[in-house]
Amino acid sequence: MATVQLEKVNKIYDNGFHAIHDLDLEVADKEFLVLVGPSGCGKSTALRMVAGLETISNGTMRIGDRVVNDIEPKDRDIAMVFQNYALYPHMSVYDNIGFALKLAKVPKEEIDSRVRKAAAILELEANLDRKPGQLSGGQRQRVAMGRAIVRQPAAFLMDEPLSNLDAKLRVQMRAEIAALQRELAVTTVYVTHDQVEAMTMGDRVAVLKDGYLQQVDSPQSLYDQPNNVFVAAFIGSPSMNLFEAALRIEGDTATVTIGSQAVTLAPEVLQQRPALRSFADKPLIMGVRPEDFEDAAIAKDAPPDRRVSAKVSLIEALGSELMVHFSMDATKIDSGDPDAVEEASQAGRMTMVGRFSPRSRVRMGDTIEMAVTTEQLHFFDPESRLAIWD
């Protein structure tokens, strides 16, 4: 097993396009690290540089104790799983899994042992004589995983391996891959554009935007303590509601104005974010996770000064929860995510999303009161777009 280290790694193409900027990243031995970001952010390029499929313009790449900048892909002791599986259609499952070992002139007995062990782990034993065309998408993905497992590499590299599967199978396979990685204890770098995949699979998640590393942390820390507006909006589904707000502080009491409405902050907000005091009487960016809005008819203990009113424009009933879309007279903030699907906004009003209890009886067109969990609000500097903490 091995660590994977990228030190000030850059990728500049011949046409001058700077795809990766001074990327510093260390993947610990046996760690499952996910690279996530919108289309074109550089995550696949970074993975391909680790694999040796892209050259490094400058910087240092290490796998284990070796600098691998100039080492051929076949000599890097890594195994890669691709989006399209890259299986040989004329070969059986057995031969697909063992093909790399055959090329490496591994003895037949050892090839047979490794292939059958991998097949047992992946529940492919009954399919070893079949061709890829006779398998389901999930089974083909397992074959691709088996081909990586038998090589017993220092690291697995996975480039959007689940993107060709349907939604239900993706959920099943991401759980299987995460469990398999923990069982094998192999250092793994996994690329995806799906932040739900990233949150559910990774020990840590690295968020990229325009070739720059935005933040790397545990999934929960990314969700609870995003470094900037982009990470705040990108991590979480539905996305965080972001809008302009104004802060007023009198003694130990702080209120924020959202459009024409004001909300009093819980006392601990200023204690946790002392730097907020320097934004008194100044504009800032405020973020509210959908779950931090609730129907005030249910959240009856919410004080009147921690409520806002809004008009319901759409309700999505999901059984366990309601996604309630509503409009308020606030100015929306662009998150900087090129893949984001923006809510339609009317003149002078923005549409937000709340995650309500299914016990709520709100209806489309209603003007309702919502409780705001102010302890969980997020605040950002409008100029730097960085989170406001200390």
Buried (B, 14 or more C-beta within 10 A) or exposed (E): BBBBBBBEBBBBEEEEEEBBBBBEBBBBBBBBBBBBBBEBBBBBBBBBBBBBBBEBBEBEBBBBEBEBBEBEEEEBBBBBBEBEBEBEEEBBBBBBBBBBBEEEEBEEEEBBEBBBEBBEBBEBEEBBEBBBEEBEBBBBBBBBBBBBBBBBBBBBBBBBBBBBBEEEBBBEBBEBBBEBBEEBEBBBBBBBBBBBBBBBBBBBBBBBBBBBBBBBBBBEBBBEBBBBBBBBBBBBEBBBBBBBBBBBBEEEEBBBBBBEBBBBBBEEBBEEBEEBEEBEEEBBBBBBBBBBBBBBBBBEEBEEEBBBEBBBBBBEEEEEBBBBBBBBEBBBBEBBBEEEEEBEBEEEBBBBBBBBEEEBEBEEEEEBBBBBBBEBBBBBBBEEBEBBEE
